């Protein structure tokens, strides 16, 4: 692996983690708006689906873990792995798309 791929993976992983935090925070915030004031059910469902996609690898990793009791470190490890998986996929797609189009950015 070259340095560029590792840097892109870390960058996209951090961006993914911040995006998950923002979506979860915004979901928490608007879910506390009373439905009589403003009906935000469609927005809440859309944000829930976005969060579900962004945390898909984490949910899979937690599903694979055998047994009902999970160690305390597993939550952090799956959160870190989730963003790292997404960072790797996005960095790979960026490099692949640049290779197909033939453009190079520095």
C-alpha positions as CSV (number, residue, x, y, z in Angstrom):
1,X,0.0,0.0,0.0
2,X,1.2,3.4,-0.7
3,X,1.1,6.5,1.5
4,X,-1.6,8.2,-0.5
5,X,-4.0,5.3,0.0
6,X,-3.4,5.2,3.7
7,X,-3.9,9.0,4.0
8,X,-7.1,8.9,2.0
9,X,-8.3,5.9,4.2
10,X,-7.7,7.8,7.4
11,X,-9.2,11.0,6.0
12,X,-12.4,9.3,4.7
13,X,-12.6,7.3,7.9
14,X,-12.6,10.5,10.0
15,X,-15.1,12.2,7.7
16,X,-17.4,9.1,8.0
17,X,-17.1,9.1,11.8
18,X,-18.0,12.8,11.9
19,X,-20.9,12.3,9.5
20,X,-22.3,9.5,11.7
21,X,-22.0,11.7,14.8
22,X,-23.8,14.5,13.0
23,X,-26.6,12.3,11.7
24,X,-27.1,10.7,15.1
25,X,-27.1,14.0,16.8
26,X,-29.5,15.6,14.4
27,X,-31.7,12.5,14.6
28,X,-31.7,12.8,18.4
29,X,-32.5,16.6,18.2
30,X,-35.4,16.4,15.8
31,X,-36.9,13.3,17.5
32,X,-37.6,15.5,20.5
33,X,-39.7,18.0,18.6
34,X,-43.3,17.4,19.6
35,X,-45.4,16.0,16.7
36,X,-48.1,18.5,17.4
37,X,-45.7,21.4,16.7
38,X,-44.2,20.0,13.5
39,X,-44.6,16.5,12.1
40,X,-41.1,15.4,11.2
41,X,-41.8,11.7,10.9
42,X,-40.6,11.6,7.3
43,X,-37.4,13.4,8.1
44,X,-36.8,11.1,11.1
45,X,-37.3,8.0,9.0
46,X,-35.0,9.3,6.3
47,X,-32.2,10.1,8.8
48,X,-32.7,6.7,10.5
49,X,-32.2,5.0,7.1
50,X,-29.1,7.0,6.4
51,X,-27.7,6.1,9.9
52,X,-28.5,2.5,9.3
53,X,-26.5,2.5,6.0
54,X,-23.6,4.3,7.6
55,X,-23.4,1.9,10.5
56,X,-24.0,-1.3,8.5
57,X,-20.6,-2.8,8.9
58,X,-20.8,-2.1,12.7
59,X,-24.2,-3.8,13.0
60,X,-22.8,-6.8,11.1
61,X,-19.8,-7.0,13.3
62,X,-22.0,-6.9,16.4
63,X,-24.3,-9.5,14.9
64,X,-21.4,-11.9,14.2
65,X,-20.2,-11.8,17.9
66,X,-21.3,-15.0,19.6
67,X,-23.3,-14.9,22.8
68,X,-25.3,-12.3,24.6
69,X,-22.6,-10.7,26.7
70,X,-20.2,-8.5,24.9
71,X,-17.0,-7.1,26.3
72,X,-16.8,-3.3,26.9
73,X,-14.1,-2.8,24.3
74,X,-16.3,-4.3,21.5
75,X,-18.4,-1.2,21.2
76,X,-15.3,1.0,20.5
77,X,-13.7,-1.6,18.3
78,X,-16.7,-1.9,16.1
79,X,-17.2,1.8,15.9
80,X,-13.5,2.2,14.9
81,X,-13.7,-0.7,12.4
82,X,-16.9,0.7,10.9
83,X,-15.3,4.0,10.0
84,X,-12.1,2.2,8.9
85,X,-14.1,-0.1,6.5
86,X,-15.9,2.9,5.0
87,X,-12.7,4.9,4.7
88,X,-11.0,2.0,2.9
89,X,-13.9,1.5,0.5
90,X,-14.2,5.3,-0.2
91,X,-10.4,5.7,-0.7
92,X,-10.4,2.7,-3.0
93,X,-13.2,4.1,-5.0
94,X,-11.6,7.4,-5.3
95,X,-8.3,5.9,-6.5
96,X,-10.1,3.5,-8.9
97,X,-12.2,6.4,-10.4
98,X,-9.0,8.5,-10.9
99,X,-7.3,5.6,-12.6
100,X,-10.3,5.0,-14.9
101,X,-10.6,8.7,-15.9
102,X,-6.8,9.2,-16.0
103,X,-6.8,12.3,-13.9
104,X,-4.2,12.8,-11.1
105,X,-4.6,15.2,-8.2
106,X,-1.8,16.0,-5.8
